[in-house]
Amino acid sequence: MSDDTKQTQEVSVLRSAQPATKRTAKNSVFLDLFQDKKNLLKLYKTLHPEDTDATEDTLDIVTIDNVLTDNLYNDLGIMVGNNRLLLLLEAQSSWTVNILIRILLYLAQSYHEYFERTSQSLYKSTKVKMPKPELYIIYTGNRGRKPDTISLSKEFFDGADIDIEVKAKVIYESETEDIINQYIIFCKVFDEQRKLYGMTEQTVRETIRICKDRNVLKEYLMNREMEVVTIMMSLFNDEQIMKTYWKDMENTLTDKITHDKDRETAERMIKDGELSLEKIARYIPSLSMDELKELEAEIMQLA
């Protein structure tokens, strides 16, 4: 069976024939939601309610594409005037402290582009001006005993005093009605519906319906429902394709390991000289007669 045929058959076992949702559906909505300056201002006000002077005009999105091979186009960077750089990187529902590495690389690239944008040279004696960073992670899974803040030194170096430190505040679901919390609830509703209907359009439609009924991102979902559905749908299921790829890789590796073991066994049997190649072939059907003859010739040549 060809690889293309195997992949086609495996993809066909999806729960439904409906178009499949994108694996990064929640992230895409996250970015789309805050592309709207009105929602962006709500997000900033949630983090800094004391800043009464902030307006839509004082906020700029500085999200960076393709910093890593995994792409960071779903993560959000915000510049507030020239004084504050906010980075919000969503960890989704899977907890991983590796996001601190992403933040470190993201921050370095953000500053690099900022210095270029403001025509500041790092090779002159004049000290450059740079915005103060604020680092946040929006976590959409269950909090449990997870910390309010995670740091590079604690998570990767047992709390040692290291020369480079990264600390990020983690935002969890709360009892508030702010736009960040509404987004987290949206993600949890999506996960609940996905368990019921799989990666299908019905999951997306039900998520939108439930959230509108609960007044969760209601205005956004009412105004951009079609766009949200389009964002969350994709002709091919990225996750399924990756699962198929890794399954093929795993099967290939397993087959190779099995074949190598059978070859070692056949080699010992040939060296013992007690059985003919025909009998060895019956005991080890995974090796063809031609392969056994080649193996015998190699052994004789080394003898």
N, C-alpha and C positions, 0 to 999 in steps of 0.2 A: 504494500500500500504506500502510495506516495505521501510526502509530507503535506502537500496541499490538500489531499483527500482527507488525511487524518485531522488537519486543522478544521476543515469544513464540517466534518462529522462532529467534532467536539464542540464547535461553536453552535451547532444545531440543537444541542441539548439544553439550551437556555430555557428557562421556565416558560417563556411566552414568546410568540412570534412578533409581539409588539416591538417597536424600536427601543433599543436599550439606552438607559441613561448613562451619561458620562461619569467615569469614576470620580472626577473632580467636580461633580455637580455643585456641592455646597460651596467650595472655594470660588467657583465661577460666579455664583450668586453673591458671595461675599464681596467680590471686587465690583460687580455690577451695581450692587446696592450703594456702595460708597463712591462710585463715580459721580453720583448726583451730589453737587455741592451742599444742597440742603441737608441731606443725610450725613454727609461728611462733617458738617458743622455740629449736628446732633451728637455724632460720635465723639468729636473733640470736647464738646460741652459735658459729655458724660465723664470724661477723664479729667477735665479742668473746669468745673462749674464756677470757679472763682474768677475766671477770665471773662469778664463782662464786655470787654472791648473786641473780642474775636468776632469776625464776620466771615461770610463765605469768601470774600475777596482776599482775606488774609491767609487762606488755606490753599496749599498746592499739593497735588499728588505727585510723588517722586518715585513711584514703583519702578523697579528695575526688572528688565527681562533677561533671561538666559544667563544669570550669574553662575548657576550651577547646571550640570547636565539634567537635573530634575526640573529645571526651570522654576523661577520664583514669580511668575507673572500673576499668581493668585494671591501673593502677599502684598500688603499695603504699606507704603511709606508716605508720610505726610510731613510737609514743611509748614511750620507756623511762623509766618513772617521770616525773619532771618535769624531768629533766636532759638528755635526749638525744632528738633527733628524727631518725629514720632514714627516708630516702626511697629506695625502690628502683624505678627506672623501667626497664622492659624495652625494649630497642631492637630486639628480635626478631633476625632473621637479616640484616636490611638495615642497613648501617652509615650513620648520619647524625649529624652533630654538631648538627643542629637540636634534638636532644633537650635540649641545654643550655638552650635558650629555654624549653622545656616545664618543665624543672626550676626555672628562675628564677620562672616564673609559679606553678608548683605550690607552691614554697616560700613565696612571698609570700602566697598564699591560705591555706596551712597556718598561718602565723603570725597572719594576720588572724583565723582561726577560733579559734586558741589564745588570743589576747588576749580575745576575746569570751567564750570558755568559762571563762576564769579571772577574768573581770570586771576586766580591767586597761584603763585608759584611756591612750591615747597623747597626750591633750591636757592631762594634768596634769604637774606638775613632777617628781613621783616617778618615778624610773627604773623601767621595767617589767622584769620577769624573763622571760627567754625561754630555751627549750632550745637546746642547741648542735646545729647541723645536721650530719648525715653524709649524703653524697650518693653513691649507687651506681647503676650501670647494669649490668644483666645482659645480656651479649651472647651470643647463641646461634649466631652464625655462626662461620666460621673466623677465627682471630685474625690470621694473617699478621704484618704489622709494625705492627699497631695499638698505640697507647700504653696504658700502665697507667692514666693519668689524662688527662682532657681538660679544657680550661678555656675559658671564654668569651673571655678576652683573647687567647689564642693562636689560637683557631680563627676568630674574627671580627674581631680588631683587630691582627693581626700581632704579638702579644705586647706591645702598648702597655700602659702603666700607666693603666688605666681606673678610673673611680670605682665601678663595680659589677663584682665578680668572682664567678664561679661555677666551682667545680672539682668534678669527679665522678670517683670511682674506677670503673674498668671491670672487671667480673668475667668471665673467660673460662672455657672448659672446662679442667679440670686433671686430675691423676691422683688426686685425693682422692675420698672416697666420701660427702662431706657432702651435705646435702639440696639446696643450691644447684646443685652440680655434677650431681646426679641430675636435676634439672629441666632443665638445659642438655642433657644426654644425651637426655632424653625429647623435647625439641624437635627434636633432630637426627634421632632415629629417626622422628619424625613427618614431617619433611621428606623423608627417604629413602623412606618408604612412600607419601607423596603423589606422588612422581615415578613410582612404579610403578602406583598405582591411582587417581590423581587425587583430587579433593575428594569422596571417597565414604566411606560407613560402613565399607567394608573397610579403608580406610586407618586409621581410628580403631581398629577391632578389632585389626588387626595391630600397630599401635603399642602398644596395651595388652598384647597377648600377648608381644611381644618384650621390652618393658620388665620385665614380671613375670619372664620367664625369665632376664633379666640382673640381677635384683634391683635394678632402678631404680625408685624410688618404689613398691616392691612392696606395702607395707602399705597405702598410700593407694589404689592402684589396685585392690587386692583388696577393700577396705572400701567403696569408692565407685565401683566399675566402672560401674554403671548411670548414676550421676550424671555421671560423666566422659563417657560416651557421649552423654548428653542435652546436656551443656554443649557438646560439640564438634559436635553435629549441628543443622542448621537446615533448615527446609523450603525456603528460598530461599538461593541462594548470593550473599551480599553482594558478593563480589568480582566475580562474573559480571555482576551487575546494574550495578555501577559501570563495568565494562568496556563493557557495552552502552550505557550512558548516554554515556560519553566517545566511543565509536565513532560514535554518532548525532551528537554535537556536532561531531566531526571531519568527518564526511561532510557535515553541513550547512554548515560553514565552507568546505570544499573546493568544494561546489556553488556557494556564493555567490561565491567567488573566480573560478571558471570562468565563471559567468554574467556577472559584472562585466566580465571580459576580453572575452567575446563581445559584450557590449553596446558596449564601446569600439570594437571592430573594426567592428561594424555602423554605429556613428555616423560613423566615418571614411568608410565606403563610401557612406553616404547623402550626406554632404557632398561627396564626389567627384562624385556624380551620374552615374556611368558605368553603374551597374547598377540594374535595377528592383528593387523590394522583393521580387518573386517570386524573382528570381535570388539575392538576398542571403539569402532564407529557405532556399534550397537549400544555400548555402555554410555557413550558420550555423543548423543545424536546432534548436539549443537555444532559439532565439528564435521565438516564434509570430508569425504575420502581424499579429495585433492589437497585439502588443508593438512590432513594427517600425513599424506605422502611428503608434502613440503617440510613438515615438522621433522619427519624421519630423516629426510635428506640433510637438514640442518644439524641434527644430532650426529649423524654419521660423519659429517664434514668436521665436526669439532672433536670427534673421538680420536 
